[in-house]
């Protein structure tokens, strides 16, 4: 096999080996990266689910407290309205029209009066007249026998119309019947609408309340949302029953949809179960951002690996191309040497083509070829001289010419064999020289490449150490930011407590206002009874009532402002929590980056060890050069031996010429033989 073919095979094997290693490296690296990113994503999802459930529990707890507060306020208003109606009822006989007017002033949906038998005798609802209150619930009889003074109710279905109402009942004066006030569930729904209206910030799509009998009592829906249950209808739901049983909230999250079943407690009593449907997208926004960041980082790392591998392959390919071009140049020079040797036997002139080369080893081969050529020319010159001498003595030595011809033929054969042997030996020397040149150049290039790789590994190690120090500084800065955010969170918590205290004060003012309004109403009633003498007192009572209404409006405004403040505080709290989440996520990402950097440091150390191993192997190969030089020396000795044989052959020819002095033959035969020799 030619050296050129061997070089092709070696280059192809190097390229294929590198490609296989690059593919395996990329596959393993991408696999490790993917596993790390998947693990981090799962951790983020798990932490996010726990935090989201905590936030949802807080929201449902707030809604539950709101429902409790609303019902207490409604119960208080209904009781005040009942007392006012009780006072008016004691003054005169009230008609349905009177009840309607009083109900509008007192803000009640319906008002009812019964006789001692519980029969409705006056009502704002015509369908109720003639019906028995005791047939609805016999417990109302306790108001007439003194066992109870007030009987408030929860939200429930109104028997006459099927609508959802709250009721409060007290006895009429002198126990001549029962007074009942009613408030429609829309009051509760109106208060809960603020949570649905703010769905962009809390994700709530619907809120419904169910009592222990399974009746859907309220319905608050975001526009475009379909109700889970029909208001006023019975609900068959095992989760609702379970919440009434154990008093624990149930939170189900399926993708971006969330379902919450939470108890609404009044003291230790579970009065209702609240069902909240919401969109959890807003709660997972920070997780989505973190996932996008992770995906972007994964793509960048994979892209960098591919670019690094591609550049390395291109550098290797360029190096091999340069080495291949250099070897082609060397082989071209060696081919010229072979052509010169081949032309030695064919040339009829005394001069041969000289090959110009730059490499020292090739110059030595050129010098050897020149020496052989000179020896060959000397042999030819000597033979021609001998032939000339033989021509001068043709006639004298014609008798022995045949014998001389045979002798010269043997000499010619010996000379041809010698030339063939010399040519073969020169070819072997050429091949050895080529191999030596290739090996020396390859070793030099490999040695240079290993030094470059060693320098690159050292620089990479320094860069990685610098990156690790930078990440540590970033981590310290993020911890300081996290401390500031937590401090701000504590200040916000104190502000919430202060707001709650103000709300308590406002509720107290509201209560005083309601009582003042009631007193003003009673004063107006007394002034009306006094007639003309009580007109001035009626004016004062009216001013007191206006003042009470103004105070009520002011407290309502304060409640509204406090609500807005609480919303802003809630938004700020959620923002702080999101910042803490983002900071923790960033710290996790930085920790992962530190781990990756440590892996890169280990990789560079291993690369340095491998470079040192390659350098040692190169040095071993350089030591083997001496063995090859010894082989070349042996070949040179063989060539010198052939030269000695040539000298012996020259001596034989001289002896032959001496013997030819005694030979003669015919001139024509000698001339013919001489022409034949001249052609050779």
SEKOL-727934 format. One line per 4 residues: for each residue z, y, x of C-alpha. Coordinates in nm, 2 decimals. Each point is the difference from the previous one (the first is absolute). Layout:
% SEKOL-727934
Z:Y:X  ...
END
This chain:
% SEKOL-727934
0.00:0.00:0.00  -0.09:0.34:0.13  0.27:0.26:0.09  -0.16:0.24:-0.25
0.05:-0.26:-0.28  0.36:-0.06:0.10  0.07:0.38:-0.01  -0.15:0.01:-0.35
0.23:-0.28:-0.11  0.31:0.16:0.16  -0.07:0.34:-0.16  -0.06:-0.16:-0.34
0.32:-0.20:0.03  0.20:0.32:0.09  -0.14:0.19:-0.30  0.06:-0.29:-0.25
0.36:-0.05:0.14  0.08:0.37:-0.04  -0.14:0.01:-0.35  0.21:-0.30:-0.11
0.31:0.15:0.16  -0.07:0.33:-0.17  -0.05:-0.16:-0.34  0.32:-0.21:0.03
0.19:0.30:0.12  -0.12:0.22:-0.29  0.08:-0.28:-0.25  0.35:-0.06:0.13
0.07:0.38:0.02  -0.13:0.07:-0.35  0.21:-0.30:-0.13  0.32:0.13:0.16
-0.07:0.35:-0.13  -0.07:-0.12:-0.35  0.32:-0.21:-0.01  0.21:0.30:0.12
-0.16:0.23:-0.26  0.04:-0.25:-0.28  0.37:-0.05:0.09  0.06:0.37:0.00
-0.18:0.04:-0.33  0.21:-0.27:-0.16  0.32:0.18:0.13  -0.12:0.33:-0.14
-0.07:-0.16:-0.34  0.34:-0.17:-0.02  0.19:0.32:0.10  -0.21:0.21:-0.24
0.07:-0.24:-0.29  0.37:0.03:0.06  -0.01:0.38:0.02  -0.22:0.03:-0.31
0.23:-0.21:-0.20  0.29:0.22:0.11  -0.19:0.31:-0.11  -0.09:-0.16:-0.33
0.36:-0.09:-0.07  0.10:0.36:0.07  -0.26:0.13:-0.25  0.10:-0.24:-0.27
0.37:0.09:0.06  -0.09:0.37:-0.05  -0.19:-0.07:-0.32  0.29:-0.22:-0.13
0.25:0.28:0.07  -0.24:0.25:-0.17  -0.01:-0.22:-0.31  0.38:-0.03:-0.01
0.03:0.38:0.04  -0.26:0.07:-0.27  0.16:-0.23:-0.25  0.34:0.15:0.06
-0.14:0.35:-0.05  -0.18:-0.11:-0.32  0.32:-0.17:-0.13  0.20:0.32:0.06
-0.27:0.22:-0.17  -0.01:-0.24:-0.29  0.38:0.00:-0.04  0.01:0.38:0.01
-0.27:0.01:-0.26  0.19:-0.25:-0.22  0.32:0.22:0.02  -0.20:0.31:-0.09
-0.15:-0.19:-0.30  0.34:-0.13:-0.09  0.13:0.36:-0.02  -0.30:0.12:-0.21
0.03:-0.30:-0.23  0.36:0.09:-0.07  -0.10:0.35:-0.12  -0.27:-0.09:-0.25
-0.22:-0.28:-0.13  -0.29:-0.03:0.24  -0.35:-0.09:-0.12  -0.29:-0.17:0.19
-0.15:0.34:0.07  0.33:0.12:0.14  0.02:-0.30:0.23  -0.36:0.06:0.12
0.08:0.37:0.09  0.33:-0.10:0.17  -0.17:-0.28:0.19  -0.27:0.24:0.14
0.27:0.24:0.11  0.21:-0.27:0.16  -0.29:-0.17:0.16  0.05:-0.34:-0.18
-0.29:-0.22:-0.12  0.18:-0.11:-0.32  0.33:0.07:-0.18  0.17:-0.23:-0.27
0.28:0.02:-0.25  0.14:-0.30:-0.19  0.26:-0.04:-0.27  0.31:-0.22:0.03
-0.21:-0.31:-0.07  -0.24:0.07:0.29  -0.29:0.10:-0.23  -0.22:0.28:0.15
0.04:0.30:-0.24  -0.17:0.26:0.22  -0.24:-0.05:0.29  -0.28:0.17:0.19
-0.19:-0.33:-0.04  -0.09:-0.07:-0.36  -0.05:-0.37:0.05  0.37:-0.04:0.09
0.14:0.14:-0.33  0.15:-0.26:-0.22  0.04:-0.25:0.28  0.34:-0.13:0.12
0.12:0.08:0.36  0.24:-0.29:-0.02  -0.29:-0.24:-0.06  -0.14:0.11:0.34
0.34:-0.07:0.17  0.33:-0.06:-0.17  0.18:0.15:0.31  -0.05:0.34:-0.15
0.28:-0.07:-0.25  0.24:0.05:0.29  -0.07:0.37:-0.03  0.14:0.01:-0.35
0.30:-0.22:0.05  0.12:0.19:0.31  -0.07:-0.26:0.26  -0.26:0.22:0.17
-0.07:0.37:0.02  -0.34:-0.01:0.17  -0.26:-0.27:0.02  -0.29:0.08:0.24
-0.28:-0.25:0.04  -0.25:-0.10:0.27  -0.37:0.04:-0.04  -0.11:-0.23:-0.28
-0.25:-0.05:-0.27  0.03:0.22:-0.31  0.01:-0.24:-0.29  -0.18:0.24:-0.24
-0.30:0.08:0.22  0.01:-0.24:0.29  0.02:0.29:0.25  0.24:0.01:0.30
0.30:0.23:-0.05  0.36:0.06:0.12  0.26:0.05:-0.27  0.35:0.16:-0.01
0.22:-0.04:-0.31  0.33:0.17:-0.10  0.19:0.01:-0.33  -0.04:0.29:-0.25
0.31:0.20:-0.06  0.24:-0.16:-0.25  -0.18:-0.33:0.08  -0.24:0.06:-0.29
-0.29:-0.15:0.20  -0.16:-0.02:0.35  -0.20:0.26:0.20  -0.27:-0.14:0.23
-0.22:0.18:0.25  -0.32:-0.15:0.15  -0.20:0.08:0.31  -0.34:-0.15:0.07
-0.06:-0.19:0.33  -0.25:0.27:0.10  0.29:0.19:0.15  0.05:-0.28:0.25
-0.37:-0.04:0.06  -0.04:0.37:0.07  0.27:-0.01:0.26  -0.16:-0.31:0.17
-0.34:0.16:0.00  0.08:0.19:0.31  -0.01:-0.33:0.20  -0.34:-0.10:-0.14
-0.14:0.36:0.04  0.10:-0.02:0.37  -0.19:-0.33:0.05  -0.19:0.15:0.29
0.32:0.01:0.20  0.18:-0.31:-0.13  -0.29:-0.22:-0.12  0.16:-0.06:-0.35
-0.26:-0.09:-0.27  0.23:-0.10:-0.29  0.37:-0.02:-0.10  0.12:-0.20:-0.30
0.35:-0.08:-0.13  0.10:-0.33:-0.17  0.33:-0.07:-0.18  0.20:-0.32:0.01
-0.19:-0.12:-0.32  -0.33:0.03:0.19  -0.13:0.31:-0.19  -0.22:0.24:0.19
0.18:0.34:-0.06  -0.20:0.25:0.21  -0.34:0.04:0.15  -0.10:0.24:0.28
-0.35:-0.05:0.13  -0.21:0.17:0.26  -0.34:0.11:-0.13  -0.24:-0.30:-0.01
0.28:-0.26:0.03  0.03:-0.27:-0.26  0.35:-0.08:-0.13  0.14:-0.34:0.09
0.19:-0.02:-0.33  -0.04:0.16:-0.35  0.27:0.25:-0.08  0.22:-0.13:-0.29
-0.11:-0.36:0.05  0.20:-0.30:0.13  -0.06:-0.09:0.36  0.01:-0.36:0.12
0.06:0.02:0.38  0.21:-0.24:0.21  0.06:0.26:0.27  0.15:0.25:-0.25
0.23:-0.27:-0.12  0.10:-0.09:0.35  0.08:0.37:0.09  0.22:0.03:-0.32
0.17:-0.32:0.12  0.08:0.07:0.36  -0.04:0.38:0.02  -0.22:-0.01:0.31
-0.33:0.18:0.04  -0.31:-0.20:0.05  -0.28:0.16:0.22  -0.34:-0.17:0.01
-0.28:0.13:0.24  -0.35:-0.14:-0.03  -0.24:0.19:0.23  0.01:0.36:-0.11
0.16:-0.08:-0.35  0.37:0.00:-0.04  0.22:-0.11:-0.29  0.37:0.09:-0.03
0.25:-0.13:-0.25  0.33:0.19:0.04  0.32:0.01:-0.21  0.11:0.33:-0.16
0.38:-0.01:0.00  0.25:0.21:-0.19  0.31:-0.06:0.19  0.02:-0.38:0.03
-0.22:-0.06:-0.30  -0.37:-0.09:0.05  -0.15:0.19:-0.30  -0.37:-0.01:0.08
-0.25:-0.15:0.25  -0.25:0.24:0.14  -0.35:-0.12:0.09  -0.19:0.22:0.26
-0.36:-0.07:0.10  -0.12:0.19:0.31  -0.27:0.03:0.27  0.16:-0.09:0.34
-0.28:0.16:0.20  0.19:0.31:0.08  0.30:-0.20:0.13  -0.23:-0.20:0.24
-0.19:0.31:0.13  0.18:0.00:0.33  -0.06:-0.38:0.04  -0.37:0.06:-0.07
-0.02:0.26:0.27  0.18:-0.23:0.25  -0.25:-0.28:-0.08  -0.29:0.23:0.05
0.15:0.11:0.33  0.05:-0.36:0.11  -0.36:-0.10:-0.10  -0.14:0.30:0.19
0.21:-0.10:0.31  -0.12:-0.36:-0.03  -0.36:0.10:-0.01  0.04:0.24:0.29
0.17:-0.26:0.22  -0.27:-0.26:-0.09  -0.27:0.25:0.07  0.15:0.09:0.34
0.02:-0.37:0.09  -0.37:-0.05:-0.08  -0.10:0.32:0.19  0.21:-0.11:0.30
-0.16:-0.35:0.00  -0.35:0.14:-0.05  0.04:0.25:0.29  0.14:-0.28:0.23
-0.30:-0.22:-0.09  -0.24:0.28:0.07  0.16:0.07:0.34  -0.01:-0.37:0.09
-0.36:-0.02:-0.11  -0.09:0.31:0.21  0.18:-0.15:0.30  -0.19:-0.33:-0.03
-0.33:0.18:-0.04  0.06:0.20:0.32  0.10:-0.32:0.18  -0.30:-0.18:-0.13
-0.24:0.28:0.12  0.16:-0.02:0.34  -0.04:-0.38:0.02  -0.36:0.04:-0.11
-0.06:0.23:0.29  0.15:-0.25:0.25  -0.20:-0.29:-0.15  -0.31:0.21:0.03
0.06:0.05:0.37  0.06:-0.37:0.05  -0.32:-0.09:-0.18  -0.19:0.23:0.25
0.16:-0.20:0.28  -0.12:-0.32:-0.15  -0.35:0.14:-0.04  0.00:0.10:0.37
0.10:-0.35:0.11  -0.27:-0.15:-0.23  -0.27:0.22:0.15  0.09:-0.10:0.36
-0.21:-0.32:-0.02  -0.29:0.17:-0.18  -0.04:0.32:0.20  -0.28:0.01:0.27
0.13:0.32:0.15  0.29:0.04:0.24  0.19:0.25:-0.22  0.19:-0.06:-0.32
0.14:0.23:-0.27  0.34:0.15:0.07  0.25:0.02:-0.29  0.21:0.32:0.00
0.36:-0.06:-0.13  0.32:0.20:0.01  0.27:-0.26:-0.01  0.14:-0.12:0.33
-0.01:-0.37:-0.10  -0.37:0.02:-0.10  -0.08:0.18:0.32  0.14:-0.29:0.20
-0.22:-0.24:-0.20  -0.30:0.23:0.07  0.08:-0.02:0.38  0.02:-0.38:-0.01
-0.34:-0.01:-0.18  -0.15:0.23:0.27  0.14:-0.23:0.28  -0.15:-0.31:-0.16
-0.33:0.18:-0.05  -0.02:0.10:0.37  0.07:-0.35:0.11  -0.27:-0.13:-0.24
-0.25:0.25:0.14  0.08:-0.10:0.36  -0.06:-0.36:-0.08  -0.34:0.08:-0.16
-0.09:0.22:0.30  0.09:-0.28:0.24  -0.20:-0.25:-0.20  -0.31:0.23:0.00
0.04:0.05:0.38  0.01:-0.37:0.05  -0.31:-0.05:-0.22  -0.18:0.26:0.22
0.09:-0.19:0.32  -0.12:-0.32:-0.16  -0.33:0.17:-0.09  -0.06:0.09:0.37
0.05:-0.35:0.11  -0.19:-0.17:-0.28  -0.26:-0.17:0.21  0.24:-0.11:0.27
0.24:-0.16:-0.23  -0.23:-0.12:-0.28  0.09:-0.36:0.05  0.37:0.05:-0.09
-0.07:0.25:-0.28  0.06:-0.25:-0.28  0.33:-0.09:0.15  0.08:0.37:0.03
-0.10:0.06:-0.37  0.24:-0.27:-0.11  0.27:0.15:0.21  -0.07:0.35:-0.14
0.00:-0.13:-0.35  0.35:-0.15:0.05  0.11:0.33:0.15  -0.14:0.18:-0.31
0.19:-0.23:-0.24  0.32:0.05:0.20  -0.06:0.38:-0.01  -0.06:-0.01:-0.38
0.32:-0.21:-0.06  0.19:0.25:0.21  -0.13:0.30:-0.20  0.08:-0.18:-0.33
0.36:-0.07:0.12  0.04:0.36:0.10  -0.13:0.12:-0.34  0.24:-0.23:-0.18
0.29:0.11:0.21  -0.09:0.37:-0.06  0.00:-0.06:-0.38  0.35:-0.15:0.02
0.11:0.30:0.21  -0.15:0.23:-0.26  0.18:-0.16:-0.29  0.33:0.01:0.19
-0.05:0.36:0.08  -0.08:0.08:-0.36  0.31:-0.17:-0.12  0.21:0.18:0.26
-0.14:0.34:-0.10  0.05:-0.06:-0.37  0.36:-0.13:0.06  0.09:0.29:0.22
-0.13:0.26:-0.24  0.16:-0.17:-0.30  0.34:-0.01:0.18  -0.03:0.36:0.10
-0.08:0.11:-0.36  0.28:-0.22:-0.15  0.25:0.14:0.25  -0.10:0.35:-0.10
0.02:-0.08:-0.37  0.35:-0.16:0.04  0.13:0.32:0.17  -0.14:0.21:-0.28
0.16:-0.22:-0.26  0.33:0.02:0.18  -0.02:0.38:0.00  -0.09:0.01:-0.37
0.29:-0.24:-0.09  0.25:0.23:0.19  -0.13:0.31:-0.18  0.02:-0.18:-0.34
0.36:-0.10:0.07  0.09:0.37:0.08  -0.18:0.12:-0.32  0.19:-0.25:-0.22
0.34:0.10:0.15  -0.08:0.36:-0.08  -0.10:-0.09:-0.36  0.33:-0.19:-0.04
0.20:0.30:0.11  -0.19:0.22:-0.25  0.07:-0.23:-0.29  0.38:0.00:0.09
0.00:0.39:-0.02  -0.18:-0.01:-0.34  0.26:-0.25:-0.13  0.29:0.23:0.10
-0.17:0.30:-0.17  -0.05:-0.20:-0.32  0.37:-0.11:0.00  0.10:0.37:0.02
-0.23:0.08:-0.29  0.15:-0.29:-0.20  0.35:0.14:0.06  -0.10:0.35:-0.13
-0.16:-0.16:-0.31  0.31:-0.20:-0.08  0.22:0.32:0.04  -0.23:0.18:-0.24
0.03:-0.30:-0.24  0.38:0.04:0.00  -0.03:0.38:-0.08  -0.23:-0.08:-0.29
0.26:-0.26:-0.13  0.27:0.27:0.00  -0.24:0.23:-0.19  -0.06:-0.27:-0.26
0.38:-0.03:-0.05  0.03:0.38:-0.04  -0.28:-0.01:-0.26  0.18:-0.28:-0.19
0.32:0.21:-0.01  -0.20:0.30:-0.14  -0.15:-0.23:-0.26  0.35:-0.10:-0.11
0.10:0.37:-0.03  -0.32:0.07:-0.20  0.08:-0.29:-0.23  0.35:0.14:-0.05
-0.15:0.35:-0.09  -0.24:-0.18:-0.23  0.29:-0.17:-0.18  0.18:0.33:-0.03
-0.32:0.16:-0.13  -0.04:-0.27:-0.26  0.36:0.04:-0.12  -0.05:0.38:0.00
-0.31:-0.04:-0.21  0.20:-0.23:-0.24  0.28:0.25:-0.02  -0.25:0.28:-0.07
-0.15:-0.21:-0.28  0.35:-0.06:-0.15  0.07:0.37:0.03  -0.32:0.08:-0.18
0.09:-0.25:-0.27  0.35:0.16:-0.04  -0.16:0.35:0.00  -0.23:-0.11:-0.28
0.29:-0.13:-0.20  0.19:0.33:0.05  -0.29:0.20:-0.14  -0.03:0.37:0.06
0.33:0.01:0.19  -0.12:-0.25:0.26  -0.34:0.17:0.07  0.13:0.16:0.32
0.14:-0.33:0.11  -0.34:-0.16:-0.08  -0.17:0.25:0.23  0.24:-0.09:0.28
-0.06:-0.37:-0.06  -0.37:0.05:0.01  0.03:0.18:0.34  0.22:-0.28:0.13
-0.26:-0.25:-0.12  -0.28:0.19:0.18  0.21:0.02:0.31  0.06:-0.38:-0.02
-0.38:-0.05:-0.05  -0.07:0.22:0.30  0.26:-0.19:0.21  -0.16:-0.33:-0.12
-0.34:0.13:0.11  0.14:0.12:0.34  0.16:-0.34:0.06  -0.32:-0.17:-0.10
-0.18:0.21:0.26  0.26:-0.08:0.26  -0.04:-0.37:-0.08  -0.38:0.04:0.04
0.04:0.18:0.33  0.25:-0.26:0.12  -0.25:-0.27:-0.10  -0.27:0.17:0.20
0.24:0.03:0.30  0.08:-0.37:-0.03  -0.37:-0.09:-0.01  -0.06:0.21:0.32
0.30:-0.16:0.16  -0.13:-0.35:-0.10  -0.34:0.09:0.14  0.17:0.12:0.33
0.21:-0.32:0.01  -0.31:-0.22:-0.05  -0.18:0.20:0.27  0.29:-0.05:0.24
0.01:-0.37:-0.08  -0.38:-0.03:0.06  0.05:0.18:0.33  0.27:-0.24:0.10
-0.23:-0.29:-0.10  -0.29:0.14:0.20  0.23:0.06:0.30  0.13:-0.36:-0.02
-0.36:-0.13:-0.03  -0.11:0.21:0.29  0.29:-0.13:0.21  -0.10:-0.35:-0.09
-0.36:0.07:0.11  0.12:0.16:0.33  0.22:-0.31:0.06  -0.31:-0.22:-0.06
-0.20:0.22:0.24  0.27:-0.04:0.27  -0.02:-0.38:-0.04  -0.38:0.02:0.04
0.04:0.22:0.31  0.24:-0.25:0.15  -0.25:-0.27:-0.06  -0.26:0.22:0.17
0.23:0.04:0.30  0.05:-0.37:0.03  -0.38:-0.05:-0.02  -0.07:0.25:0.28
0.26:-0.18:0.22  -0.17:-0.33:-0.06  -0.34:0.16:0.07  0.13:0.13:0.34
0.12:-0.35:0.08  -0.34:-0.15:-0.09  -0.17:0.27:0.22  0.22:-0.10:0.30
-0.09:-0.36:-0.06  -0.37:0.08:0.00  0.04:0.20:0.32  0.16:-0.30:0.17
-0.28:-0.22:-0.10  -0.25:0.25:0.14  0.18:0.00:0.33  -0.01:-0.38:0.01
-0.38:0.01:-0.06  -0.04:0.25:0.28  0.18:-0.24:0.23  -0.25:-0.27:-0.09
-0.28:0.22:0.14  0.09:-0.12:0.35  -0.08:-0.36:-0.10  -0.34:0.11:-0.12
-0.06:0.19:0.33  0.08:-0.32:0.19  -0.26:-0.19:-0.20  -0.26:0.27:0.09
0.10:-0.04:0.36  -0.07:-0.37:-0.01  -0.35:0.07:-0.15  -0.07:0.25:0.28
0.09:-0.26:0.25  -0.24:-0.24:-0.16  -0.27:0.26:0.02  0.07:0.04:0.37
-0.02:-0.37:0.04  -0.34:0.01:-0.15  -0.10:0.27:0.24  0.11:-0.23:0.29
-0.22:-0.27:-0.15  -0.29:0.24:0.00  0.05:0.06:0.37  0.00:-0.37:0.07
-0.33:-0.02:-0.20  -0.14:0.27:0.22  0.09:-0.20:0.31  -0.18:-0.30:-0.15
-0.31:0.21:-0.06  0.00:0.11:0.37  0.03:-0.35:0.11  -0.29:-0.09:-0.22
-0.21:0.28:0.15  0.06:-0.15:0.34  -0.12:-0.34:-0.11  -0.30:0.16:-0.16
-0.12:0.11:0.35  -0.10:-0.35:0.06  -0.18:-0.04:-0.32  -0.36:0.08:-0.09
-0.23:-0.06:-0.29  -0.31:0.13:-0.14  -0.02:0.38:-0.05  -0.12:-0.03:-0.36
0.30:-0.21:-0.10  0.24:0.23:0.17  -0.17:0.31:-0.15  0.03:-0.16:-0.35
0.36:-0.08:0.04  0.08:0.34:0.14  -0.16:0.16:-0.31  0.22:-0.22:-0.22
0.31:0.11:0.19  -0.10:0.36:-0.02  -0.03:-0.02:-0.38  0.36:-0.14:-0.01
END
